[in-house]
Amino acid sequence: MEVNVLERLPDPITLKKLMKIQASLNIILCQDEWLRYHSFVQDWEEGVCLAKIDNGAGDHLIILFSPEGSIIKGFDHESELSPYAQDEHKVLQGIYDDVPKELLSLLEDDAIVKDDVTFCIWRKNSDINWHKGKVDIPEGESDGSDFLVGCIFLTPEDFVEFAIGYFELSPSLDVVAKIYDDSPITEEMINILNPNCDVKKVLQELELLR
């Protein structure tokens, strides 16, 4: 299963583009920032972008893209690997042990809550594959990586299916596909996807992702 998770992740350039696309669609479909599932901060730190998946139920995935490489911190609050499930309340051995220092240091920001973690995946720019911290996962348990990496929707069809369930909207597959295909987002596209939104405000927010 671990190999499967790593193989499902696209390369960092494609992943960054995907996270921006999903954040853009969340901006269009959801006026309330705190309810958005996917978000993206272009200038988190100098040269560093941050993408986040937050399902509102206590689970999250944070991805940081830097000149040195990319690092993914995932937290499944129901996992037995959670620090909250340990008597000592500490990060399990192996999650961060092999992460290159220059990537691990990206997690030190207080807003990231480095110790809320059940798995870590990383890839230096010189690497050809993603790597994952080696942890002994008890039989029948999960670190949440399969579930949370699955929340990165690789196709427009998957995103539309998600949006129907999460936002209770039925966004046009044609328009979503155009956005996945990197077409510039127009006022008309925004109106088709969400006739009830403030188009001007949405366009201002989308500008911050450029």
N, C-alpha and C positions, 0 to 999 in steps of 0.2 A: 504493500500500500504506500509506503514512503516514497519508493522510486516513482510510483504513479503520480503522487502529488508533485514531485519535482519536475517530472516530465510534462505535467499539465501546465506548468508555468511558462509563459512565453519569455523570450529574451527581454532584458530590461527596457530597451527602446520601445518595443511593442507593448510591453506591460504599462509603461508610463503613458503611452498614447491611449491605451484602453481605459486606464484609471481616469484620465482627463475626460474622455468621452462619457463614461458613466457618471462622473461628477456633473458634467454639463447637463445630462438628461435629468439628474436629480434636481438641479437648480430649476429646470423648466417645469418639472412635474410636481415639485413640492415647495411651496412658498416659505414654510417654516424650516429654517436652517437646522434646528435641533432635531427635526424628524427625518432628515436626509440620511440615506443608507450609505451612499458613496460621496466622499468629498475630496477636494484637492487644493493644496496651498502651493502656489507656484514659487513663492519666495519664503520658504520656511526659515532658512538661514541662508547666508551667502553661498550661492551655488548649489543649494539643497532644496529639493521639492519634497513635499509630504502628501501621500495619499492615505485615505482612511476609509475603512468599512466599519460601520457601527450599526448593529441590528437593533439597538435600543433595549436589548434584553440582557445586556451585560457582557456580550462577546464583541471582540473587535480584532481588526487586522490593520496594522500600521506599516506602510511601506515608505522608506526614505531612499530617494535617488540622489546620489552625490557624484562628484568627479572621480572618486575612488571606486565606486561601485554602489550596489543596492543592498538594503537589509530589510527583512520582513519580520515583524514581531507580531505573533498571534496570541490571543487569549480567549480560551473557551472556559467560561466561568463554572461549567458543570464538570469539567475534566478532573480526574483524580490527580493530574499532574499540576494542577493549580497550586500556587503557594498557600492558598487558603485551605487546601485539603491536607496540608502537611502539619504535623505537630509543631515543628520549629518555625512554620510560616516562612519558608525560604524558597528561592528559585532552585529547582531540581538540578543536580549535577549533570553536566553534559549539554544543557540547553545553550549556554553561551561560551562554553570552554574553548571551542575551536574557532570562534568568530575573530577575524582579523581586527586588531585594535582600532584601526582607522574607521572601520564600519561600526564596531561596538560603541565607540565614543558618540556616534550620532544619536544614540538612545538616551544620553544623559540628561536631556531636557526634562524638567519636572513635568511638563504637560504630557509627556509620553508614558510616564509611570513604568519605567523599565522593569520593575519587579513583578508587574502584572503580566505574566507570560506563561504559556504552556508549550510554545515551540518557537524556534527562530530559524529562518532561512536566509541565506545571503549569497551574493555573487560579486566578486571583484570584477572590475572591467577587463582584467586580463584572463578571467576564467571563461571556459566554454560551457560550464554547467552550473546549476544552482547546487548549494550545499545545505545540509541541515544538521543541527546539533544532534549528537548521538545520545539518546536517552533510553534507558530500559523502561519500556512501556508495559505495564502489567497486562497479562492476557485478558482480552475482553474489554480493555480500556482504550481510550483514544486521546490524543493530544489536541484534537480539534482542527488539525491542519487540513484534513480531507474536506471537512464541512466548510471551513472558512476560505480556503483557496477556491472552493466551489462557488463562492459568492463573487468571484471575479468572472463576470459573464462575457465569454469569448465571442458570442454571436448575437446579432440583433434579436433573433428569435428567443434566445435565452433571457435577454434583458426584458423583452416584452412580457414573457411569461412571469418573470419576477415582478414587474411593475403592476400587473393585473392583481397579483396576490398581495403585494405590500402596500401600494398606493391606492388600490381599488380603482384604477383607471385602466382604460384600454388604449394605450398609445398606438398610433398608426405604425405598423411594421415598415411600411415604405419609407416614412420619414426617419424612423430610428435607423434603418439600414443605410440611409444617406449619411447620417451623422457618423455611423460606424465606418463609413467609406470615406470619411474626412471631408465631406462637403461642408462649406461654410454655413453656419446656422443663420437662417433669415427670420424676419418677423413672421412671415407666412408659416414657416415650419413650426415656430413656437406656438402660434395660434391654433394650428392643427393638433399639436400634441396636448396643449392645455389651454382651451379657450378662456378659462377663468383667471389666468395669471396676469400680472402686471408686466407687459412685454418690455417696457422701458427698463424696469428694475432688473428683469432677467438678463437683458442685454448688457447692463452695467456689470452684473456679477460675472457673466461669461467672459467679459473683457479681462477680468483679473486672472483668468486661467491661461491667457495667451502667453 
